[in-house]
């Protein structure tokens, strides 16, 4: 098969790394890719949101399957355009991608499907939102309705924080058009995990669980980020929890989307809160998580490419069971100093010290080459992943690798997985 992965971050590096292992792969392209993928695929200088150019490239190169990594090209209709060109895409249509691109839409799907989730209301007027807050005191959650790169959520611990978030989004334009409408919802209490499913419009196959670390600082302090690390599987993700989530959340969502005429194909990412009454949906995303993808794929033994190809064509066997190695995985993200705020680019990176470390892979996210040398080029720069017979071993191996990486312009959290062990 001739395959095109769309994107240039750590998630896409992990997808390319896994797909490159498939015996049915003929040629792998990544657009735009990054230096870490150069040994795995042919990197193409096309941005992930350059829809016209991506479709033309896929047509010219006789691509059999396109695998988009990030959500933005899906929200822009990449899957629709590829379908019109007769090219299979493992990702949802623009209409189905609204499960991520609109928080209000997802809540409406939950109400229609009977999916357990937080109580909610949506607003475009700041005054009406403040009146709602008067009747619903903190803790409470304020979300930008649209895409905000993982930074559009405020978990307000006080009434003042909630009002500040409303003002920043609706009156201050903090997230631009994505924050012109907000969703205010009940603050769920429990343990948060991420669950993934491979979907073909009707069938869903379980694709692992992970626990992301969103806050920038140790002890879950500081602002939210795109993710500073992850572990898999989380201790709380029992078979009973997974079964309940698939039957009460994932499959009802698929049935409802299909009934509406917008069937969902792709990775469905369910952010779950495990409450005293069972798993409840926090939100859906329409792609693999990042850094959860980098954490889970090193544990997966199954050849992923045929499964994605079947799902993209609506031929997924609902009885498929993916094969996972025993043990656990941990990912530590190394970010540029200043992230998630303003950060510098161009800092040198030396990966020589990690060569040969057991069960350890460094996925590149925000990197580039300058005069032949590897340098930082983004906020999240490296995703350092290790596997082990148990979570403690995986965490220890990941931090051994972190200490051996030369990246003076970077930092990481030092407590990834600490609560779990």
C-alpha positions as CSV (number, residue, x, y, z in Angstrom):
1,X,0.0,0.0,0.0
2,X,1.0,3.6,-0.7
3,X,0.2,5.6,2.4
4,X,0.2,9.3,3.3
5,X,0.3,10.5,6.9
6,X,-0.7,14.1,7.3
7,X,1.0,16.2,10.0
8,X,4.4,17.0,11.4
9,X,4.3,16.4,15.2
10,X,5.1,13.6,17.7
11,X,1.8,11.9,17.1
12,X,2.5,11.7,13.3
13,X,6.0,10.5,14.0
14,X,4.5,7.7,16.1
15,X,2.0,6.8,13.4
16,X,4.7,6.8,10.7
17,X,6.9,4.6,13.0
18,X,4.2,2.1,13.5
19,X,2.9,2.0,9.9
20,X,6.5,1.7,8.6
21,X,6.6,-1.7,10.3
22,X,3.7,-3.1,8.2
23,X,4.6,-5.9,5.7
24,X,1.8,-4.6,3.4
25,X,3.3,-1.1,3.1
26,X,4.9,-0.2,-0.2
27,X,5.7,3.5,0.2
28,X,5.1,5.9,3.1
29,X,4.9,9.7,2.7
30,X,4.4,12.3,5.5
31,X,3.3,15.8,4.9
32,X,5.0,17.9,6.1
33,X,6.8,15.5,8.4
34,X,9.8,16.4,10.6
35,X,13.5,15.3,10.8
36,X,12.6,12.3,13.0
37,X,10.6,10.8,10.2
38,X,13.2,11.1,7.4
39,X,14.4,7.5,8.0
40,X,10.9,6.1,7.9
41,X,9.1,8.0,5.1
42,X,9.5,10.5,2.3
43,X,8.8,13.9,3.8
44,X,6.8,16.2,1.5
45,X,6.8,20.0,1.9
46,X,3.0,20.4,2.2
47,X,1.4,21.8,5.3
48,X,-1.3,19.8,7.1
49,X,-3.9,22.5,6.3
50,X,-3.1,22.9,2.6
51,X,-6.1,20.8,1.5
52,X,-5.9,21.4,-2.2
53,X,-2.2,20.5,-2.3
54,X,-2.7,17.4,-0.2
55,X,-5.4,16.1,-2.4
56,X,-3.4,16.8,-5.6
57,X,-0.4,15.0,-4.2
58,X,-2.4,12.0,-3.1
59,X,-3.9,11.8,-6.6
60,X,-0.6,12.2,-8.4
61,X,1.2,9.6,-6.2
62,X,-1.6,7.1,-6.4
63,X,-2.0,7.0,-2.6
64,X,-4.1,4.1,-1.3
65,X,-4.7,5.5,2.2
66,X,-4.4,8.9,3.8
67,X,-4.1,9.0,7.6
68,X,-4.5,12.5,9.0
69,X,-2.9,13.1,12.4
70,X,-4.2,16.5,13.6
71,X,-7.8,17.7,13.8
72,X,-7.5,20.9,11.8
73,X,-7.4,19.3,8.3
74,X,-10.3,17.1,9.2
75,X,-12.3,20.2,10.3
76,X,-11.4,21.8,7.0
77,X,-12.9,18.9,5.0
78,X,-9.8,16.9,3.9
79,X,-11.7,13.6,4.1
80,X,-14.5,14.9,2.0
81,X,-12.2,16.2,-0.7
82,X,-10.3,12.9,-0.7
83,X,-13.5,10.9,-1.0
84,X,-14.5,13.0,-4.0
85,X,-11.1,12.1,-5.6
86,X,-11.7,8.4,-4.9
87,X,-9.0,8.2,-2.2
88,X,-9.6,6.4,1.1
89,X,-9.0,8.5,4.2
90,X,-9.0,7.2,7.8
91,X,-10.6,10.2,9.3
92,X,-14.0,11.8,9.6
93,X,-15.8,14.1,7.2
94,X,-16.1,17.8,8.0
95,X,-19.6,17.2,9.4
96,X,-18.5,14.3,11.6
97,X,-15.4,16.2,12.7
98,X,-17.8,18.6,14.5
99,X,-17.6,16.1,17.4
100,X,-14.3,17.9,18.1
101,X,-14.7,21.3,16.4
102,X,-17.8,22.2,18.3
103,X,-18.3,21.4,22.0
104,X,-21.9,22.4,21.8
105,X,-22.5,19.9,18.9
106,X,-21.0,17.1,21.0
107,X,-23.3,17.9,23.9
108,X,-26.3,17.8,21.6
109,X,-25.2,14.4,20.4
110,X,-24.8,13.2,24.0
111,X,-28.3,14.4,24.8
112,X,-29.7,12.7,21.7
113,X,-27.8,9.4,22.3
114,X,-28.3,9.3,26.1
115,X,-24.6,9.4,26.7
116,X,-23.7,10.2,30.3
117,X,-21.9,13.5,30.5
118,X,-21.7,16.8,32.5
119,X,-24.7,19.1,32.7
120,X,-24.2,22.0,30.3
121,X,-25.3,25.3,28.7
122,X,-23.9,27.3,25.8
123,X,-23.6,31.1,25.4
124,X,-22.5,33.8,23.0
125,X,-23.5,36.6,25.3
126,X,-21.3,37.3,28.3
127,X,-24.1,38.8,30.4
128,X,-26.2,35.7,30.0
129,X,-23.2,33.5,30.8
130,X,-22.5,35.5,34.0
131,X,-26.2,35.1,35.0
132,X,-25.8,31.3,34.6
133,X,-22.7,31.4,36.8
134,X,-24.7,33.2,39.5
135,X,-26.9,30.1,39.7
136,X,-24.1,27.5,39.2
137,X,-21.2,28.3,41.5
138,X,-17.6,27.0,41.1
139,X,-16.0,24.6,40.6
140,X,-17.2,24.8,37.1
141,X,-15.7,24.4,33.6
142,X,-15.6,27.0,30.8
143,X,-14.8,25.8,27.3
144,X,-14.4,27.6,24.0
145,X,-16.8,25.9,21.6
146,X,-14.3,25.6,18.7
147,X,-10.8,24.3,18.2
148,X,-8.2,25.9,20.5
149,X,-5.1,23.6,20.3
150,X,-6.0,22.0,23.6
151,X,-5.9,25.3,25.4
152,X,-9.5,26.3,25.3
153,X,-10.6,24.8,28.6
154,X,-10.6,26.5,32.0
155,X,-11.5,24.5,35.1
156,X,-12.4,27.3,37.4
157,X,-11.9,26.6,41.1
158,X,-13.5,29.9,42.1
159,X,-16.4,32.1,40.9
160,X,-13.9,34.8,40.1
161,X,-11.9,32.5,37.8
162,X,-15.0,31.5,36.1
163,X,-16.0,35.1,35.4
164,X,-12.5,35.9,34.2
165,X,-12.7,33.0,31.8
166,X,-16.0,34.1,30.4
167,X,-14.8,37.7,30.0
168,X,-11.6,36.6,28.3
169,X,-13.3,34.4,25.8
170,X,-16.5,36.2,25.0
171,X,-15.4,39.8,25.5
172,X,-11.6,39.6,25.1
173,X,-11.5,37.4,22.1
174,X,-8.9,35.1,23.7
175,X,-9.5,32.3,21.3
176,X,-10.8,34.3,18.4
177,X,-13.7,32.8,16.5
178,X,-13.3,29.5,18.4
179,X,-14.2,31.3,21.6
180,X,-17.1,33.3,20.2
181,X,-19.4,30.7,21.7
182,X,-18.6,29.0,25.0
183,X,-19.9,25.9,26.8
184,X,-20.2,26.1,30.6
185,X,-20.5,22.7,32.2
186,X,-20.6,20.9,35.5
187,X,-17.2,20.0,37.0
188,X,-17.1,16.3,37.1
189,X,-15.2,14.6,40.0
190,X,-13.2,11.5,39.6
191,X,-10.3,10.0,37.7
192,X,-9.7,11.2,34.1
193,X,-8.6,8.8,31.4
194,X,-8.4,8.8,27.6
195,X,-10.0,6.0,25.6
196,X,-9.5,5.4,21.9
197,X,-11.5,3.5,19.3
198,X,-11.0,2.7,15.6
199,X,-14.3,3.4,13.9
200,X,-15.7,2.7,10.4
201,X,-19.0,4.5,10.6
202,X,-20.8,1.6,12.3
203,X,-18.3,-0.7,14.1
204,X,-15.9,0.3,16.8
205,X,-12.8,-1.5,17.9
206,X,-11.1,-0.6,21.2
207,X,-7.7,0.9,20.7
208,X,-6.3,1.5,24.2
209,X,-6.5,3.8,27.2
210,X,-4.0,6.3,28.5
211,X,-3.7,9.0,31.1
212,X,-2.5,12.4,29.9
213,X,-0.8,15.1,32.0
214,X,-2.2,18.4,30.8
215,X,-0.8,21.0,33.3
216,X,2.6,22.4,32.5
217,X,4.1,22.0,36.0
218,X,4.8,19.3,38.5
219,X,1.9,18.4,40.8
220,X,-0.6,19.4,38.1
221,X,0.2,23.1,38.5
222,X,0.2,26.0,35.9
223,X,-1.7,26.4,32.7
224,X,-3.1,23.7,30.5
225,X,-0.9,22.5,27.6
226,X,-1.3,20.2,24.7
227,X,0.1,17.5,27.0
228,X,3.3,17.1,29.0
229,X,3.4,13.3,29.1
230,X,1.2,10.2,29.4
231,X,1.1,6.7,30.8
232,X,-0.6,3.6,29.5
233,X,-2.6,1.8,30.6
234,X,-3.9,3.8,33.5
235,X,-4.5,1.7,36.7
236,X,-8.1,2.7,36.8
237,X,-8.9,1.5,33.2
238,X,-10.3,-1.9,34.2
239,X,-12.1,-4.2,31.8
240,X,-15.4,-3.2,33.4
241,X,-14.7,0.5,32.8
242,X,-13.6,-0.1,29.2
243,X,-16.7,-2.2,28.5
244,X,-19.0,0.4,30.0
245,X,-17.4,3.2,28.1
246,X,-17.6,1.4,24.7
247,X,-21.3,0.4,25.3
248,X,-22.6,3.5,26.9
249,X,-20.5,6.2,25.2
250,X,-18.6,5.2,22.0
251,X,-21.2,2.9,20.3
252,X,-24.2,5.2,21.1
253,X,-22.3,8.1,19.6
254,X,-21.6,6.1,16.4
255,X,-25.2,5.0,16.1
256,X,-26.5,8.6,16.5
257,X,-24.0,10.0,14.0
258,X,-24.9,7.3,11.4
259,X,-28.7,8.0,12.0
260,X,-28.0,11.7,11.3
261,X,-26.4,10.9,8.0
262,X,-22.9,11.8,9.2
263,X,-21.2,8.5,10.0
264,X,-17.9,8.7,11.9
265,X,-14.8,7.0,10.6
266,X,-11.4,7.5,12.2
267,X,-9.9,7.5,15.6
268,X,-12.6,8.4,18.1
269,X,-11.0,9.8,21.3
270,X,-13.3,9.8,24.3
271,X,-12.0,11.9,27.3
272,X,-13.6,10.2,30.3
273,X,-14.2,11.0,33.9
274,X,-14.5,7.9,36.0
275,X,-17.1,8.9,38.6
276,X,-18.8,7.1,41.4
277,X,-21.7,6.5,39.0
278,X,-19.5,5.1,36.2
279,X,-17.7,6.7,33.2
280,X,-19.0,10.0,31.9
281,X,-17.9,11.8,28.8
282,X,-15.8,15.0,29.2
283,X,-15.4,15.5,25.4
284,X,-14.8,13.8,22.1
285,X,-11.8,14.3,19.9
286,X,-11.7,13.0,16.3
287,X,-8.1,11.9,16.1
288,X,-5.5,10.0,18.2
289,X,-4.4,12.0,21.2
290,X,-1.0,13.6,21.5
291,X,1.1,12.4,23.4
292,X,-1.2,9.4,24.0
293,X,-0.5,8.1,20.5
294,X,3.3,8.1,21.2
295,X,2.6,6.2,24.5
296,X,0.2,3.5,23.1
297,X,1.6,2.5,19.8
298,X,4.9,1.1,21.2
299,X,2.6,-1.3,23.2
300,X,0.7,-2.5,20.1
301,X,1.7,-5.7,18.5
302,X,-1.0,-5.8,15.8
303,X,-0.2,-4.6,12.3
304,X,-2.1,-1.3,12.4
305,X,-2.1,-0.5,8.6
306,X,-4.7,-3.2,7.5
307,X,-7.0,-2.3,10.3
308,X,-7.0,1.4,9.4
309,X,-7.4,0.6,5.7
310,X,-10.5,-1.6,6.5
311,X,-12.0,1.0,8.7
312,X,-11.5,3.7,6.1
313,X,-13.4,1.7,3.6
314,X,-16.2,0.8,6.0
315,X,-15.1,-2.9,6.2
316,X,-13.9,-3.1,9.8
317,X,-14.6,-6.5,11.4
318,X,-16.4,-5.6,14.7
319,X,-14.9,-8.7,16.3
320,X,-11.3,-7.5,15.7
321,X,-9.2,-7.5,18.9
322,X,-5.9,-5.7,18.9
323,X,-3.0,-7.5,20.4
324,X,-1.1,-5.5,23.1
325,X,2.2,-6.5,24.8
326,X,2.1,-7.0,28.5
327,X,3.4,-4.2,30.7
328,X,3.1,-0.5,30.4
329,X,4.5,2.6,28.7
330,X,5.3,6.2,29.7
331,X,6.0,9.3,27.7
332,X,7.8,12.4,28.9
333,X,7.4,15.5,26.8
334,X,10.4,17.8,26.5
335,X,9.2,21.3,25.7
336,X,10.8,24.6,24.9
337,X,11.3,26.9,27.9
338,X,8.4,29.3,28.1
339,X,5.8,26.8,26.7
340,X,2.8,27.0,26.6
341,X,3.4,30.8,26.4
342,X,6.0,32.5,24.2
343,X,9.0,30.3,23.6
344,X,12.3,30.4,21.7
345,X,13.2,28.3,18.7
346,X,16.5,27.2,17.3
347,X,18.0,25.6,20.4
348,X,20.3,22.6,19.6
349,X,19.3,19.1,20.4
350,X,21.6,16.1,20.9
351,X,20.1,12.6,20.8
352,X,23.3,10.6,20.7
353,X,23.1,9.7,24.4
354,X,19.8,7.7,23.9
355,X,21.1,5.4,21.2
356,X,20.8,1.8,22.3
357,X,18.7,2.4,25.4
358,X,16.3,-0.6,25.9
359,X,12.7,-0.2,24.9
360,X,13.0,3.5,24.4
361,X,11.9,5.6,21.4
362,X,12.3,9.4,21.0
363,X,9.5,10.8,18.8
364,X,10.2,14.2,17.4
365,X,7.5,16.8,17.6
366,X,8.7,20.4,17.2
367,X,12.1,19.9,15.5
368,X,13.9,21.2,12.4
369,X,17.3,21.0,10.8
370,X,19.5,24.1,10.6
371,X,22.9,23.8,8.9
372,X,22.5,20.1,9.2
373,X,22.0,20.2,13.0
374,X,18.8,19.2,14.9
375,X,17.2,22.2,16.6
376,X,13.9,23.0,18.4
377,X,11.2,24.5,16.2
378,X,8.0,24.2,18.4
379,X,6.5,24.3,21.9
380,X,6.5,20.6,22.5
381,X,9.8,19.4,21.0
382,X,10.3,15.7,21.9
383,X,8.1,12.9,23.2
384,X,10.4,10.4,25.0
385,X,8.6,7.0,25.3
386,X,9.7,3.9,27.1
387,X,8.0,0.6,27.8
388,X,8.5,-1.9,30.6
389,X,7.2,-4.9,32.4
390,X,5.3,-2.5,34.7
391,X,4.6,1.2,34.9
392,X,7.5,1.9,37.3
393,X,10.0,0.4,34.9
394,X,8.6,2.3,32.0
395,X,8.8,5.6,33.8
396,X,12.3,5.0,35.1
397,X,13.5,4.2,31.5
398,X,11.8,7.3,30.1
399,X,13.6,9.5,32.6
400,X,16.9,7.8,32.0
401,X,16.5,8.8,28.4
402,X,15.5,12.4,29.3
403,X,18.7,12.8,31.3
404,X,20.8,11.6,28.4
405,X,19.3,14.1,25.9
406,X,21.2,17.3,25.3
407,X,18.6,20.0,25.1
408,X,19.6,23.0,27.2
409,X,16.7,25.1,25.8
410,X,14.1,22.6,27.1
411,X,12.3,21.4,30.2
412,X,9.9,18.6,31.3
413,X,7.7,17.6,34.1
414,X,9.5,15.3,36.6
415,X,6.4,13.6,37.9
416,X,4.8,11.9,34.9
417,X,3.0,8.8,36.2
418,X,3.9,9.5,39.8
419,X,0.3,9.4,41.1
420,X,-0.3,6.1,39.3
421,X,2.6,4.4,41.0
